[in-house]
């Protein structure tokens, strides 16, 4: 009987909110994060940023990720109004027909067994631009601690692969475009 009472008390304690494990998750901090690009031509290096984008998904306490990044095509900003307008039209991104670009995350692999201690990750996913989807993989370097940290990385795409083949005879544009990603993450507990 005493053993039964002890087991009942143990069951009550384990079921109580005081003993429940806390839920830990991470959120991307948009104000400290950015998605930029660099493309070179004979005359100029065009650098730009996408001002509007968001992450729809979940990043749990073990840094397992499910979700995708949605980028507003029309939010492109190269600090040159005329060039931005041209980038939004059919010669480049055709933002009226394709208002968003997406990056669907398929896996995140830490270089260390413990994701919370890892300083480098490999991010794999599918990048969709102008209705064309291609696999992409790149490294992200981590800076900071467990509660707040930044992930930074770069990768290259061939713009022709996504149907962005406009070129100028006077100012030829390189086919390779560098995409730079900076994500600031903040840990939350409930």
Secondary structure as GFF3:
##gff-version 3
##sequence-region A 1 190
A	DSSP	alpha_helix	2	15	.	.	.	ID=ss1
A	DSSP	beta_strand	24	28	.	.	.	ID=ss2
A	DSSP	three_ten_helix	30	32	.	.	.	ID=ss3
A	DSSP	beta_strand	34	40	.	.	.	ID=ss4
A	DSSP	beta_strand	45	50	.	.	.	ID=ss5
A	DSSP	beta_strand	53	60	.	.	.	ID=ss6
A	DSSP	beta_strand	65	72	.	.	.	ID=ss7
A	DSSP	three_ten_helix	73	75	.	.	.	ID=ss8
A	DSSP	beta_strand	76	77	.	.	.	ID=ss9
A	DSSP	alpha_helix	81	88	.	.	.	ID=ss10
A	DSSP	beta_strand	100	110	.	.	.	ID=ss11
A	DSSP	beta_strand	120	129	.	.	.	ID=ss12
A	DSSP	beta_strand	132	144	.	.	.	ID=ss13
A	DSSP	beta_strand	148	158	.	.	.	ID=ss14
A	DSSP	three_ten_helix	159	162	.	.	.	ID=ss15
A	DSSP	beta_strand	176	189	.	.	.	ID=ss16
###
